[in-house]
Amino acid sequence: MNDAALTNLLAACRAYAGGRVDAQFNAAAQAFYAGAKAQPKIVARAARELGHLPPPGAAILANMLGTIVEKGGAVERSGAAVWELYMAWLPQVHRGFAGHKELSPRQRQLLDAFQLLSQSAVSHLSAMPQERKLAAGNKALMAQLAELQDYTPGAAWVRQVLLSRSDALLVLHLPSRQGFRLRYDNIVNCFHLFTLIQAAFGETLPGGRAPNRFITDMARCVTVAEDGNDEPWWRYETVQPDQSGLIEISGEAPVETIARIDDRQVILLSPPIEGAALWDTSFFTPQLFAMPANVVIEGTLTAGEAEEWLARIGRPQGQAADHQGADKS
């Protein structure tokens, strides 16, 4: 029965020309989903056929495989094949736009199918951290995605996956001289991080507030992003590269630019300066619902631990808390 389900689905994929699926395709798809649940090995067999299908059929099959992964299926069965297909299509789509000429029929067909394949790539890459790391270090790949992202959302989605970072964070609140261990997940830029740090602390720290649920839900990929703005509750600083002082963190900068001490990124919070920049919800996009962003507080430093850290970054006990303008570059 499972062989028949795969055979029927592949036949439907070969006949599929794009757009909405018909009742026959839907029946074949549902039979395949049921077969994959009963006998997961057919997922790997289906994945091996991706490169032999016309673009519309390959893309819709890849999208189905992504759905299976999102519902708990093993990414090992289809991830490599989907990413291989994406990497085969991307240069062809890129060449079409880079030449500033009318797309060829083949390039137009690939572009029309590219969104579905990109959705699948996101679903798979979200469960493939090592592949994401390797791909993020591929300068040619990242350049192609950057050049294409304004033309096709599929490139923007995958680029966002590869730029997203998850890491450990030490946050020191200077006015109260408290320290906290945090964890952030799937964040690209510091403005996005600031919003979720503020949501994590809320009113528990001096200067904090009740989070704006509308903004926070968009930042966490709970709801679709709409127009909105957020503002800093604190001034965000980190240590200078030579650890000689502090430097303000640029909200537009990638999160990996935040300095590290003992392999943990460090942020210092102090009262905000007048006229500090606001940021809008575009810094939360493109949203990746397969890789939602979040910040959680994992623990609180003891008073002694917090003082040790503050001394290490040049803010020992007794130093004035108000250091606006100091160490700013």
N, C-alpha and C positions, 0 to 999 in steps of 0.2 A: 504493500500500500504506500509506503514511504517513497519507493522508487517511482511509482506512478505520480505521486504528488510533485516530486521534483521534475519529472519529465514534462508534466502538464504545465508547470510554472515556467520552465525554460521555453517551452513552445509559445506561451503567452507573452513572454518577454521579447522573443524574436519578432512577434507580430505587433508589439506595442510601438506606436509612433509618437507618443507624447500626449500631454494633456490628461484629461480625466480618464480613468480606467473604466472599462465596460463591465457588465455583470459577469461575463465569462472570465475575465482577468481576476475580478474580485473573488470568484469562487475558487480559482486556482491558487490565489494568494492565501485564502483562509485554510485551504487544505494543506498548503505547505507549512503554515504556522502551526497547525495541529500536528503535522508530521514531525516538525522540528522539535516540538515539545516532547513528543513520545520517543523520538530517536534523534538526539542532537547532532549526530555525526553527519546528517544530510546537510547541515549548515555549511560544513567545510566543503562538501561536494559541490554545493551551489556556489560557494565563493570561488572555487577553481574555474568556474565557467564564466566569470565576469569578463575576462579579456576576450572571450569568443562571441560576445553578444554585441549587437549594434548599440550605439550610445544611449538611446532612450531606454532600451531594455536593461542595459547594464546599470544605468543610474537608478532605475526603480527597484531592481533587485538589490543593489547595494543599500538603498534606503531601507528596504525590508530587513536586511541583515543588521543594519544599525538599530532598528526597532527591537530586534531580538536581543541585542546587547543591552539596550536600555532597560529591558525587562528582566535582566539577570543572566542572559546567555554568556557563555565564555567568549571573551574577545579574541582568544587565540585561534578560534575556528575561522574567523573571517577578517580580522584586523589587518593582517599583512597583505591580503589580496586587495582589500579596499584601498589601502594606502598606496599600494603599487599602481593601481589604476588611476588614482588621483594624481600621482606623480607623473604618469604617462600623459594624462590629459592636460595638465597645467601648462607645460611649455607650448603646446599647440594653441591653447587659448591665448596665452601671453603673446605669442608671435603675431596673432591676428590683430591685437590692439597695438602692439609696439610698432607695427608697420604703418599704422594710420591709414590703412586701406580698407576697402570694403571686405568684410569677412567672407571667406570661401564657404561654399555649402557645408563642407566638413566642419569648419570652425564654428559656423552658426549652429550646426547640430550639436556639437560638443558644448557650446555655450548654453544652449537651451536645456541641456541635460545636466549642466554643471552644478546647478543649485541642489538638486537631489543628491548628487554624489558628494557634494560638500557637507550636506547635513549628515550623511553617513560617516564621512571622515571625522566630523566633530564627535559624533556618538562613539566611534571607535577610539579616537585619540584620547578622549577623556579617561579611558581605562588603560592607556598605554603610556605611562610616564617616561619610560626609557626612550621610546620612539619620539615622544614630544621633545625631549632634551636634545636628541641627535638632530632632529629636524630644525630646532631653533638655532642650532649652531651652523646650519647650512646657509651661508650668506647669499648664494645665488637664489635659493628657494625663497628666502625672506624678502629679497629684493623684488622678485617676480610678484609675490603676494602683495607687497606694498604698492607696486605699480598698477596692479589690477583691482585693488580693493574699491576704488571709486567707480569701477565699471561693472563689477559683479559682486553681490553680497557674499557669494561662496568663498571668494578669496579673503574678504574681511573676516568672515567667521573663523576660517582656519588660521589666519594670522593671529587673531585674538587668542585662540587656543595655545598657539606656540609662544606667544608673549606672556601669557598668564603665569604667575608665580605663586607658590605656597611656601611659607617659611615661618620660623620662630622669631619672635619679636620681644624685646625688653622695653617697656615703657616706664619712664621715670617722671613723676609729676612733681615739679620743683616746689611750688608753693606749699604743698602738704608733705613733701619729702617722702612720698610713697613710691613703691616700685611694684611692677606687675609683669608676669610672663604671659604673653599672648601668642596666638597662632592665627595666621591669616591664610586664606585659601583662594586661589584662582582670581588674583587681582593683577592688573597691569600697571596702573598709574597711581601716584600718591594721593591725588584728590579722592579717588575711589576708596583708598585705604583710610583716609581721614574720616570720611563719612561713616565707615563701618567701625572705626575706633570709637567715634563719638556715640554711635548706637550701642556699642558694647558697654561703655561706662555709664551712659545716661547721666543721672543726677547723683551718682555715687561719689564723684570727685568735685572739689570746688571749681566753679566755672562751668560745670556740666548742666545739662538741661534734659527735659523729657524729649526723647528722639521724635522726629517727625516721621510718623509711620508711612506716610505717602512716599517720602524720599527713601527711607530705609528699605521698604519692600522692593523698590526698583533696584537699589544697590545690591540686594541679595538675590536678584532674579526671581523674586516671588511674583511680581507683576511686570507687565510690559512697560518699558521706559516711556514716559511722556515728558513734556517740557516742565522743568522745575529747577530750582537752585538750592544750594546748601552753602553754609558759611562756617568759618572756623570758630570753634569754642575756645581753642587754645592756639598758642604759637607752637609750631612743630619744628624742632631742630634735631640735628644729629651731630656726631663728632666729626671734626675735620679729618681729612685723610691722614695727617701726621699726628692726630689726637692732641693737637695743641690748644684746642678750643672747640667751640660749637659753630655750626653753620645752619642757616635756615634751609628747610627742605622745600624744594620746588614742587608744587602740587602736580605739575605736568610731567615731572620726571618719572621714569620707570621705578617701580618699587625696589628693584635690585640695586639702585644707586644709594640706598640708605646704608650708612656705614655699619661695620661689624666690629664687635669686640668679643673675643673668645668665641668666634663663629656664630654669634647671635646679633642680629640687627638691633640697633639702639635708637630710640626716639625719646627726646626730652620734651615735656609739655610745660608751658609757662603761660601767663596771661597774654591774650592776643594783642597785637599792636593795632592802633587805630588805622582804619582804611585797609585792613587785610583783604586779600582777594577772595571773592566768592567764586564758586564753580557751578556749572550746570550739569544736568543729568546725562549730557552727551559723554561725559567721562566714565559712565557706567556701561557704555555700548561699544561694540555690538554685544548684546546679552547672550550668554551661553547657558541655556537652561539645563544642558547636560553637565555643565561644570559651574554650578552656582557659587558666587563669591560669598565669603563670610569672614568674620573676625570673632574669635572667642577668647575670653580671659581664662587661662589655664591655672593660674595660681597667683598668690600675693607674696612678695618678698617680706622677710622679717624687717624690723626697723634697722637692725644692724646691717643686713644685706643691702638694703636700700642706701644706707649711708656709705657703705664701701663703694657702691657703684657711682654714687654722686661724687665722691672724692676722686674716683678714677677719671671722670670726665671733667674735672676742674670746678666742681661746685660743692666744696666741702661745707660742713656745718658752719653757720655764721656768715657765709658770704651772702651778699644782698640778692634777694630773689629777683628783683627787677633789674634785668640786664638788657633792656631794650637798646639795640644798637651795638651791643658788645658782640664781638666775633662775627659780625655780619660781613659777608663778602659780596 
